[in-house]
């Protein structure tokens, strides 16, 4: 997967069943994912969507609302005089469809609403925070959902990293150091894992002006200027990389710059008992 390809995988556990939604912006990569899922024998639990994640998530949310309305209406229409055998046959048909016996994959394999218990993000790293805010706003995250984000250090995801650490809705931050092979060089990268604490927390919003919400339902997250400048630099080097004009030395310098900015704003890696813990020093400057 490259930084120019959007690949977001999510899973939902309902009882003993698992459903996976794969969102891919590249048609070729989406086709390859379908083939791999088929040969792995899991195509019947995977729903493939092709397009931009910011366009697809609202569609999933609208489908959820429609399914909830349909379920509520059916519950209201049920009466004791209806034959239970009919419901049994209907459930058997739904179970057969969900096992993929009639098709490799169907977006209507289950009529239950989707809310995700695991999010894996590996698309444009400077847009991770937009995806996360969309998931929160549309109510698509389960309480306790696990968020996994790749490429947080290389090429970098500064606004996302600051947001999850400051908005008050996430906990259990863990860094998984990995190596990226670029032009023969092994560059340091981070994969971030954290937990979504649910709706009992204040809703975080990105607010560069730092204005408070009068009703107390929002927790503004002011982005430091250093991170905004770094995000612009990440976008610039990604654009240059698409034209293949970034060499090994350029990437090494960029990773060093990203790590230096993270340290300046107070990010501490391995500051607790566990060497993989990520913390934020609140005494550091946010300018």
TARANOR-V737286 format. One line per field, one symbol per residue. phi: phi as a letter, one per 30 degrees, with the letter a starting at -180 (. if undefined). psi: psi as a letter, one per 20 degrees, with the letter a starting at -180 (. if undefined). burial: b if it has 9 or more other ideal C-beta (glycine too) atoms within 8 Angstrom, else e. Layout:
BEGIN
phi=???
psi=???
burial=???
END
This chain:
BEGIN
phi=.cdcccbbcbbbcbiccbbbcccbdcddddddddddddddibddccccbckdddddeddddddeddddddddddddddbddddddddddddddddddddidcadabdcdbcddcbccbbccbcdddceddddddddddiccddidccbbcidcbdkbddedddddcdicbbidbccdbcccbhicccdbbccbbcddjddddddbdbddidddddicbcdcdddedddddddddedddddddchcccddddddddddddddedddjdbcidcdddcdcbbdddddcc
psi=priipooopqqppncjqppppppphpgghgghhggghghikjhijpppppaphhhhghggghhghghggggghhhhipqiiqphhhhghghhgghgghikhiqgppikhqjqqpppipppplcohijghggghggghikjpqpjqpppprkhgoiqmgggggghhiijiqrlpppoprppookiqoqqrpppprppiaiirqpqqpoiikpqphijiqnpoppqhhhghhhhhggghgghhhjlkpaghghghggggghggghhijpopkiagpijqprpoiiqqj.
burial=eebebbbbbbbbeeeebebbbbbbbeeebbeebbeebbeeeebbbbbbbeeebbebbbebbebbeebbebbeeeeeeeeeeeeeeebeeeeeebebbbebeeeebbeebeeeebbbbbbbbbbbbbbbbebbbbbbebebbbbbbbbbbbbbbbbbbbbbbbbbbbbebbeebbbbbeebeeeebebbbbbbbbbbbeeeebbbbbbeeeeebeeeebbbbbbbebbbebbebbbebbebbeeeeeebebbbebbebbbebbebbbbbebeeeeebbbbbeeebeee
END
